[in-house]
Amino acid sequence: MSNFPRSKNLHPPHAGQHPKNVLADLQVGSSRSTGIPACAPTTADPNIPTITDGPTNDPGSASPSSTRHFAPEAHNSKVCLIGAGPGDPDLLTIKALRLLQSADIVLHDSLVSPEILNLIPASAQRIDVGKRAGFRLLTQQDINSLLVDASRKHRLVVRLKGGDPLLFGRAAEEIEALRSANIPFEVVPGISAAFASAAAAKLSLTDRRLASHVLFTTFSRAPESQFLPGIGLTAETTVVVYMPGSDYAEVSTWLQTASVSPETPVLLLSKASRPDQSQHITTVAALADLSPLPAPALLIVGRVVSSLSDAASALDFFRDSIQGDSIHARFSESM
């Protein structure tokens, strides 16, 4: 796959430059009465990505003077929300690859791997709409407007997301915007980080001897999201924590506050499937002392992780689960 042409990059400025609110600088102009503004800045604001009117070999050459405020809609245009998978190009689906190589414009997340981005044709306009160093340059509403505007100027628009677009990928907001604008779209699934991480570690998330269900969640520092949902976590729950952030001490406290035992095994895995993949096995309590691994990273928490350390430990967990007196991975006696 290394023989595919490299694309040129067009992206917003680096973190630290605080853009104006994109929506305040948009001019509504469309033959559709949708209420969603075409993302065309009315002023020459260098902080706003510009959607050019067609494929170009030099995406960076777009200028405010070439932007159409009332651009005609592209005939038979379509938007594809594509899952880029964990980063290994070999794990990209055949359909995703075909669409990506046919794209006129690609709006991608920052954590999509360089190997995947190299598959974008050089003729396609490319815009990075993700985070940089934890700073989100564009709001989700801005991205929605860019998608709508791009569909009115290009035949095939690709929204490229890491992992699977429907799992913590904010696809719902983009789907709603496209539906409201009556724009045809398709969702192409990708391999989520949870499954890529489990495969990389050779770990079953639902080893029937140790786990009967899986909870996918994210760690949030928002006051209203400090606790795991009270849905009956048990010793048989495997918890997968996406986007744990850089302060694992907070995550450790968060898990223990949700009645996860401090001795519960934890697998921390970074950049699953990529050449620089790394992993570390610890416990919920000891997690607080670890230095953060590079993003994208996730945690797998639960008794299934014990199978990675040694067979005897996993057998002990299995015997405890049969006897009902596990002290290593009990979440809460009250549950």
C-alpha distance (Angstrom), angle and dihedral (degrees) to the residues before:
residue distance angle dihedral
M1 . . .
S2 3.76 . .
N3 3.83 89.0 .
F4 3.78 93.4 70.7
P5 3.82 114.0 107.0
R6 3.77 119.9 -98.1
S7 3.76 118.1 -120.9
K8 3.75 128.8 -135.4
N9 3.76 116.7 -111.6
L10 3.78 127.9 -122.7
H11 3.75 114.3 178.7
P12 3.78 142.7 149.3
P13 3.83 118.6 -88.9
H14 3.78 121.6 -79.7
A15 3.77 124.5 -79.6
G16 3.73 112.4 -80.8
Q17 3.79 93.6 53.2
H18 3.77 104.1 96.2
P19 3.80 110.7 -149.3
K20 3.75 125.1 -147.6
N21 3.76 117.2 -105.6
V22 3.78 102.9 -77.1
L23 3.78 93.3 -149.5
A24 3.79 91.2 58.3
D25 3.80 90.4 59.0
L26 3.79 98.6 45.5
Q27 3.76 124.9 110.9
V28 3.79 116.3 -148.8
G29 3.76 109.3 -129.0
S30 3.76 124.9 150.7
S31 3.77 140.3 117.7
R32 3.80 86.0 -126.1
S33 3.76 117.8 81.8
T34 3.79 95.8 -140.1
G35 3.78 104.6 131.7
I36 3.82 88.7 -128.4
P37 3.81 112.2 116.2
A38 3.76 122.1 -125.8
C39 3.78 103.9 -117.3
A40 3.79 98.2 -116.5
P41 3.81 115.1 132.8
T42 3.77 114.7 -132.4
T43 3.80 90.8 -151.5
A44 3.77 131.4 48.0
D45 3.79 93.9 -102.1
P46 3.84 107.8 166.2
N47 3.81 90.3 -158.6
I48 3.80 93.6 68.7
P49 3.83 119.6 82.6
T50 3.81 110.9 -124.0
I51 3.78 122.0 -136.9
T52 3.81 107.6 -143.4
D53 3.78 120.4 -145.0
G54 3.78 96.8 -113.2
P55 3.81 146.7 -7.7
T56 3.77 114.8 -48.7
N57 3.77 137.6 180.0
D58 3.79 89.8 -139.5
P59 3.81 110.2 46.4
G60 3.79 91.3 173.6
S61 3.80 91.6 62.6
A62 3.80 94.2 76.2
S63 3.78 113.1 119.0
P64 3.80 133.5 -171.6
S65 3.79 90.2 -109.7
S66 3.82 90.9 61.3
T67 3.81 94.0 51.1
R68 3.78 114.3 106.2
H69 3.78 114.0 -141.9
F70 3.80 90.4 -164.8
A71 3.79 100.9 34.2
P72 3.81 118.4 177.9
E73 3.76 115.3 -113.6
A74 3.79 117.3 -103.9
H75 3.79 112.2 -112.8
N76 3.81 115.4 -116.5
S77 3.79 91.1 1.9
K78 3.78 120.4 170.0
V79 3.80 137.3 -173.9
C80 3.80 120.6 -144.1
L81 3.80 120.9 -162.3
I82 3.78 101.1 -155.2
G83 3.78 130.7 -170.2
A84 3.79 109.7 -136.2
G85 3.79 92.6 -163.7
P86 3.81 123.6 -138.7
G87 3.79 96.5 -43.5
D88 3.81 108.5 -84.7
P89 3.84 107.2 114.2
D90 3.81 89.5 -145.4
L91 3.82 88.2 65.0
L92 3.81 93.5 55.5
T93 3.80 111.4 107.1
I94 3.81 118.9 -111.5
K95 3.80 90.6 -119.2
A96 3.79 92.2 50.9
L97 3.80 90.9 51.1
R98 3.81 92.6 48.7
L99 3.79 93.0 50.8
L100 3.79 93.5 42.7
Q101 3.80 91.9 54.2
S102 3.80 90.8 49.3
A103 3.81 95.6 48.5
D104 3.79 123.1 123.8
I105 3.80 92.4 -163.3
V106 3.83 133.4 10.8
L107 3.79 125.4 -159.0
H108 3.79 106.0 -167.2
D109 3.79 140.9 179.7
S110 3.80 119.0 -111.6
L111 3.80 94.1 -118.2
V112 3.80 95.3 57.9
S113 3.80 103.8 117.8
P114 3.82 121.1 -105.3
E115 3.81 89.0 -122.2
I116 3.80 90.3 61.1
L117 3.80 93.4 43.6
N118 3.80 89.5 53.4
L119 3.81 88.1 66.1
I120 3.81 91.5 65.9
P121 3.82 109.8 103.2
A122 3.79 116.3 -109.2
S123 3.81 89.8 -123.2
A124 3.82 92.5 62.4
Q125 3.78 123.3 94.3
R126 3.80 109.6 -122.1
I127 3.80 127.0 -158.1
D128 3.80 127.6 -177.8
V129 3.81 107.2 -143.5
G130 3.80 98.3 168.7
K131 3.77 137.8 98.2
R132 3.78 126.5 -73.0
A133 3.80 119.9 -158.4
G134 3.80 89.0 -18.2
F135 3.83 92.9 -53.4
R136 3.79 116.6 119.3
L137 3.78 107.8 -149.1
L138 3.81 95.6 -171.8
T139 3.77 126.8 39.1
Q140 3.78 120.8 -129.5
Q141 3.80 89.2 -107.0
D142 3.81 89.1 54.7
I143 3.80 90.5 52.8
N144 3.80 91.0 48.5
S145 3.81 89.6 53.9
L146 3.80 91.9 48.4
L147 3.81 89.9 53.1
V148 3.79 92.5 50.4
D149 3.80 92.9 47.1
A150 3.80 92.9 46.0
S151 3.80 91.2 53.3
R152 3.80 89.3 57.2
K153 3.79 92.6 55.4
H154 3.81 103.9 34.2
R155 3.78 137.5 51.4
L156 3.82 97.7 -139.7
V157 3.80 121.2 26.6
V158 3.81 119.2 -175.4
R159 3.79 123.5 -159.6
L160 3.81 102.4 -164.3
K161 3.80 117.6 -159.4
G162 3.78 131.3 178.6
G163 3.79 116.4 -108.2
D164 3.80 112.2 -10.8
P165 3.81 117.9 -16.4
L166 3.81 93.3 -139.7
L167 3.80 97.1 55.5
F168 3.83 112.0 72.6
G169 3.80 88.6 -34.8
R170 3.82 99.0 118.0
A171 3.78 88.6 -122.1
A172 3.80 93.1 141.7
E173 3.80 93.8 69.6
E174 3.79 92.4 47.5
I175 3.80 92.4 46.9
E176 3.80 89.7 51.4
A177 3.81 92.0 50.6
L178 3.80 92.2 49.5
R179 3.79 92.5 47.6
S180 3.80 91.4 49.0
A181 3.80 89.5 52.8
N182 3.82 92.4 46.4
I183 3.79 90.9 -122.1
P184 3.84 117.0 155.2
F185 3.78 111.7 -120.2
E186 3.77 142.0 170.0
V187 3.80 133.4 -157.7
V188 3.79 117.4 -140.0
P189 3.81 112.0 -166.5
G190 3.78 124.5 -133.8
I191 3.79 136.0 -165.2
S192 3.78 107.3 -83.5
A193 3.79 121.6 -132.2
A194 3.80 91.7 -113.4
F195 3.78 92.9 62.0
A196 3.79 93.9 39.2
S197 3.80 90.3 51.7
A198 3.79 93.5 47.3
A199 3.80 90.4 48.8
A200 3.80 92.7 47.3
A201 3.81 90.2 51.4
K202 3.83 92.3 41.7
L203 3.78 89.1 -124.6
S204 3.80 128.8 145.0
L205 3.79 112.0 -137.8
T206 3.80 90.5 -157.4
D207 3.80 105.4 37.4
R208 3.80 96.4 171.4
R209 3.79 91.0 -139.6
L210 3.79 92.6 57.8
A211 3.82 111.8 19.1
S212 3.78 135.6 33.8
H213 3.80 100.9 179.0
V214 3.81 143.0 19.4
L215 3.80 130.6 -137.5
F216 3.81 119.0 -156.4
T217 3.79 112.7 -160.0
T218 3.80 143.0 147.8
F219 3.76 130.6 -128.9
S220 3.78 113.4 -116.8
R221 3.78 130.5 -178.6
A222 3.79 92.0 -156.5
P223 3.82 111.0 121.0
E224 3.79 91.8 -125.6
S225 3.82 91.4 53.4
Q226 3.78 102.4 48.1
F227 3.79 96.7 114.5
L228 3.75 134.7 55.5
P229 3.80 111.3 -111.9
G230 3.77 115.0 -88.1
I231 3.77 95.6 -119.5
G232 3.78 97.9 135.1
L233 3.79 104.9 -80.8
T234 3.80 109.9 -162.4
A235 3.77 137.9 178.2
E236 3.81 86.7 -91.4
T237 3.81 93.7 60.9
T238 3.79 119.6 107.0
V239 3.81 107.5 -156.1
V240 3.81 118.7 -156.6
V241 3.80 112.9 -164.7
Y242 3.79 115.3 -160.8
M243 3.81 121.3 -160.4
P244 3.83 97.5 9.9
G245 3.80 91.4 178.0
S246 3.79 125.7 -143.1
D247 3.82 101.7 -65.6
Y248 3.79 106.5 75.5
A249 3.80 91.2 174.6
E250 3.80 88.1 68.3
V251 3.79 90.6 49.0
S252 3.81 91.2 49.6
T253 3.80 90.9 52.1
W254 3.81 91.0 45.0
L255 3.81 91.9 53.9
Q256 3.80 94.0 45.9
T257 3.80 90.8 47.9
A258 3.80 86.1 57.2
S259 3.85 88.0 56.8
V260 3.80 96.4 -102.1
S261 3.79 107.7 151.6
P262 3.84 115.0 -109.7
E263 3.82 88.6 -129.4
T264 3.81 94.7 56.3
P265 3.83 110.2 123.4
V266 3.81 118.1 -112.2
L267 3.79 130.8 -162.9
L268 3.79 113.8 -157.3
L269 3.79 111.8 -165.5
S270 3.81 128.3 -178.8
K271 3.82 128.5 -163.7
A272 3.80 95.4 -4.0
S273 3.82 114.7 -149.1
R274 3.81 93.8 9.9
P275 3.82 125.9 113.9
D276 3.81 91.4 -109.6
Q277 3.80 94.4 49.1
S278 3.81 115.1 147.7
Q279 3.79 135.4 -179.5
H280 3.78 141.0 -174.7
I281 3.80 132.0 -165.9
T282 3.79 118.1 -146.0
T283 3.80 141.2 131.9
V284 3.78 131.8 -93.5
A285 3.81 91.2 -103.1
A286 3.83 95.6 45.4
L287 3.78 91.2 46.8
A288 3.80 87.8 81.5
D289 3.82 91.2 67.9
L290 3.80 97.8 52.0
S291 3.79 126.1 104.0
P292 3.80 112.4 -124.8
L293 3.78 119.7 -95.4
P294 3.82 119.8 -135.1
A295 3.81 118.3 -82.1
P296 2.93 136.8 -73.0
A297 3.80 90.3 58.3
L298 3.78 136.5 144.5
L299 3.80 141.0 -176.3
I300 3.79 128.3 -126.1
V301 3.80 108.6 -159.7
G302 3.78 124.3 -172.4
R303 3.77 148.7 65.4
V304 3.81 92.9 -64.1
V305 3.82 88.7 72.7
S306 3.81 89.4 66.3
S307 3.81 89.2 73.9
L308 3.81 89.1 69.1
S309 3.80 95.7 59.4
D310 3.80 100.9 50.4
A311 3.77 139.1 -34.7
A312 3.81 93.1 -116.3
S313 3.80 92.0 58.2
A314 3.77 91.9 49.9
L315 3.81 89.9 48.6
D316 3.80 90.0 52.1
F317 3.79 90.3 52.8
F318 3.80 89.6 48.8
R319 3.80 92.9 50.7
D320 3.81 91.5 46.3
S321 3.79 90.9 51.9
I322 3.79 90.7 52.3
Q323 3.80 92.2 48.7
G324 3.80 92.5 42.3
D325 3.82 94.5 -131.6
S326 3.79 103.8 102.7
I327 3.79 112.6 155.1
H328 3.79 95.3 178.1
A329 3.78 101.4 63.2
R330 3.79 108.1 17.7
F331 3.79 108.8 138.8
S332 3.80 98.3 -166.2
E333 3.76 135.9 -26.8
S334 3.77 87.8 -142.0
M335 3.79 90.7 60.8
